[in-house]
Amino acid sequence: MWNLMGVRAQQFVRHAKEPVLTLNNLKAGVTKQNQQLVFYSKTPRGYKKQPKEKIGFLGYAFLIVPATTFYLGVWQYNRRRWKIDKIAELDYKVKQSVPLQFPDSLEMISEEEYTKYKVRGSFDNSQEIFIGPRSLLSDEGGTRGFGLISSGEKVGYHVITPFQVENGPRILINRGWIPRTHLDPKSRQEGQIEGLVELVGVKRSDEETLAMVPKNQVDKDTWYSRDIAALASKLNTEQVFLDLDLTSSLYAAQRGGPVGGQTRISLRNDHVQYMMTWWGASILTTLLWLKRFVW
């Protein structure tokens, strides 16, 4: 029995000299076969990091791409600011500027759109063309009825009528908006202005339309957009088109006639999406360049 106890004591002493396989010892790299401390690395032994490619002529030339796209983004930002200021300027011109006297000669009419003119003459109510459908615009550019439309209708048509300028040419006047239910002149007889009148109008150009807008059917007298040359040919007028302002239309509008002031300032202002596209391209190409030559 004493021999047996001695053998067990020797085994205990031998195991006590060996390192204990605890979690901490395993992390330190201690094993039964190797009692030395070994610190492991994530990088394999003998691995050498490949040096980055040298920046040559093409590498520096590539920087033109992010620099150019960044500049184009800045240019679109400046264009956006210019467009906002231009819209504000035209809005003031249409609503608050002093109108010019309509000239005696057509050659003296300004080529610039949204120029206001004061003109004296008479309407030819026997000929009317309707362009639409159109939403009713308020004096703030929204879709309200100025308190002149009691039916609550917001979709209708613009009434285009020939206007004989006193001692002058025959031109086109957009008298304003009417609801669908008032297309027949007999339904708004009191709003048909007769005789000599003085009014203020805003000069307009041809209307830019989207691809989804149907083409005008001149032979059927169906009009979806403002084509001044076609309208002038149809109504035998000069190619001059004025939008009647709200004040000049009040008398007729209060009696069921068209509501003027339907000038919509249409300047495309989609520079934000172009700006973000160019700046996004600049950031992406810059990251690609850094990944290849720096990181």
TIVEX-634197 format. One record per residue (C-alpha): residue in one letter; x, y, z. Coordinates in pm, whole numbers, padded with zeros to 5 digits, always signed. Layout:
<rs>
aXYZ ...
</rs>
This chain:
<rs>
m+00000+00000+00000 w+00284+00236+00079 n+00432+00162-00266 l+00104+00248-00426 m+00090+00578-00236 g+00445+00658-00345 v+00364+00605-00712 r+00060+00835-00684 a+00274+01100-00510 q+00532+01088-00794 q+00253+01127-01052 f+00113+01427-00860 v+00455+01594-00849 r+00509+01536-01223 h+00171+01682-01318 a+00223+01976-01088 k+00535+02074-01283 e+00339+02077-01605 p+00146+02394-01690 v-00223+02385-01616 l-00432+02397-01935 t-00652+02686-01840 l-00821+02935-02079 n-00561+03199-01992 n-00274+02958-02060 l-00425+02861-02393 k-00449+03231-02490 a-00083+03273-02394 g+00014+02986-02627 v+00107+02724-02359 t+00071+02360-02467 k+00183+02025-02332 q+00436+01991-02615 n+00573+02342-02585 q+00594+02514-02248 q+00731+02837-02398 l+00511+03145-02427 v+00419+03206-02788 f+00228+03518-02890 y+00026+03460-03201 s-00029+03725-03477 k-00313+03757-03729 t-00056+03806-04003 p+00095+03475-04119 r+00464+03432-04045 g+00674+03532-04342 y+00399+03745-04502 k+00514+04075-04646 k+00267+04351-04727 q+00271+04437-05092 p+00377+04798-05153 k+00119+05031-05311 e+00148+05107-05676 k+00354+05415-05750 i+00158+05716-05866 g+00259+05765-06225 f+00141+05996-06497 l-00187+05812-06542 g-00248+05818-06166 y-00215+06195-06152 a-00413+06232-06475 f-00700+06034-06318 l-00739+06312-06060 i-00886+06522-06340 v-01206+06315-06313 p-01298+06394-05947 a-01181+06753-05989 t-01393+06806-06301 t-01706+06645-06156 f-01670+06851-05838 y-01646+07168-06048 l-01957+07068-06245 g-02143+07021-05915 v-02041+07371-05807 w-02151+07506-06147 q-02494+07343-06107 y-02521+07494-05757 n-02452+07841-05897 r-02699+07780-06179 r-02962+07684-05924 r-02905+08007-05732 w-02929+08205-06058 k-03251+08023-06155 i-03412+08095-05817 d-03323+08465-05848 k-03450+08469-06208 i-03785+08319-06109 a-03821+08578-05833 e-03736+08853-06083 l-03995+08731-06333 d-04255+08693-06060 y-04202+09059-05967 k-04211+09157-06333 v-04543+08983-06392 k-04721+09094-06074 q-04574+09428-05966 s-04387+09599-06248 v-04529+09900-06434 p-04662+09796-06777 l-04524+09943-07097 q-04748+10113-07350 f-04820+09880-07639 p-04609+10008-07932 d-04745+10133-08261 s-04516+09901-08456 l-04483+09526-08407 e-04108+09556-08460 m-04089+09751-08136 i-04244+09474-07927 s-03989+09323-07690 e-03868+08973-07766 e-03841+08907-07394 e-04116+08692-07248 y-04318+08814-06945 t-04300+09180-07054 k-04616+09366-06943 y-04805+09588-07184 k-05099+09824-07151 v-05316+09805-07461 r-05644+09962-07575 g-05886+09797-07816 s-06181+09557-07843 f-06240+09182-07829 d-06381+08979-08116 n-06599+08747-07906 s-06734+08572-08213 q-06413+08370-08230 e-06283+08182-07928 i-06038+07897-07884 f-06007+07691-07568 i-05675+07551-07447 g-05684+07285-07182 p-05752+07127-06954 r-05592+07373-06713 s-05591+07428-06337 l-05705+07760-06196 l-05408+07963-06070 s-05431+08213-05786 d-05235+08535-05762 e-04984+08338-05551 g-04933+08069-05814 g-05149+07809-05641 t-05487+07666-05729 r-05741+07887-05559 g-06038+08067-05707 f-05982+08425-05594 g-06331+08407-05442 l-06469+08454-05794 i-06554+08089-05862 s-06845+07968-05650 s-06882+07623-05809 g-06564+07490-05653 e-06436+07366-05992 k-06058+07376-06027 v-06010+07231-06375 g-06118+07415-06688 y-05986+07591-06997 h-05814+07911-07106 v-06015+08131-07342 i-05812+08270-07632 t-05982+08558-07808 p-05870+08788-08096 f-05817+09148-07984 q-05820+09442-08223 v-05576+09704-08098 e-05703+10058-08145 n-05535+10193-08459 g-05311+09886-08450 p-05279+09517-08527 r-05505+09228-08440 i-05342+09016-08166 l-05420+08721-07937 i-05539+08762-07578 n-05571+08486-07321 r-05868+08623-07130 g-05822+08368-06852 w-05968+08053-06702 i-06324+07923-06715 p-06471+07597-06576 r-06580+07318-06807 t-06943+07412-06756 h-06887+07759-06907 l-06737+07666-07242 d-07053+07778-07418 p-07044+08161-07444 k-07418+08171-07381 s-07357+08042-07026 r-07143+08350-06951 q-07308+08610-07169 e-07272+08888-06912 g-06896+08822-06894 q-06845+08882-07266 i-06692+09230-07275 e-06798+09439-07571 g-06668+09770-07698 l-06346+09960-07638 v-06150+09854-07328 e-05808+09920-07181 l-05628+09625-07029 v-05288+09497-06916 g-05137+09175-07044 v-04817+08976-07015 k-04636+08876-07333 r-04597+08500-07376 s-04400+08269-07602 d-04478+07920-07725 e-04547+07669-07450 e-04292+07397-07377 t-04477+07070-07334 l-04392+06727-07197 a-04388+06419-07417 m-04712+06296-07259 v-04907+06606-07369 p-05106+06534-07689 k-05043+06740-07999 n-05290+07008-08095 q-05557+06899-08343 v-05600+07221-08535 d-05847+07077-08785 k-06073+06966-08497 d-06014+07289-08304 t-05878+07091-08007 w-05589+07262-07833 y-05371+07127-07554 s-05087+07379-07558 r-05002+07735-07662 d-04874+07733-08022 i-04878+08100-08114 a-04812+08058-08487 a-05092+07803-08525 l-05332+08010-08314 a-05254+08326-08514 s-05314+08141-08840 k-05641+08000-08712 l-05777+08333-08583 n-05616+08555-08848 t-05404+08762-08608 e-05044+08868-08566 q-04816+08635-08372 v-04844+08836-08051 f-04991+08668-07744 l-05077+08836-07413 d-05206+08685-07088 l-05469+08914-06940 d-05382+09008-06582 l-05621+08954-06291 t-05714+09320-06240 s-05812+09365-06605 s-06037+09058-06589 l-06224+09136-06267 y-06526+09303-06428 a-06588+09006-06659 a-06497+08742-06397 q-06749+08880-06149 r-07014+08825-06417 g-06920+08468-06502 g-06646+08546-06752 p-06287+08420-06759 v-06056+08475-06462 g-05731+08641-06569 g-05393+08630-06403 q-05318+08280-06535 t-04953+08343-06616 r-04748+08052-06488 i-04375+08123-06472 s-04230+07808-06622 l-03855+07786-06580 r-03712+07440-06521 n-03520+07424-06196 d-03389+07067-06171 h-03032+07164-06089 v-03036+06990-05749 q-03040+06642-05902 y-02759+06732-06142 m-02562+06888-05859 m-02592+06574-05643 t-02504+06351-05940 w-02180+06536-06014 w-02076+06556-05652 g-02155+06189-05601 a-01934+06101-05898 s-01657+06320-05756 i-01668+06145-05416 l-01675+05798-05573 t-01379+05856-05805 t-01181+06015-05522 l-01235+05706-05304 l-01128+05476-05588 w-00808+05675-05637 l-00725+05670-05264 k-00787+05295-05243 r-00546+05226-05527 f-00263+05463-05446 v-00286+05552-05074 w-00480+05307-04854 
</rs>
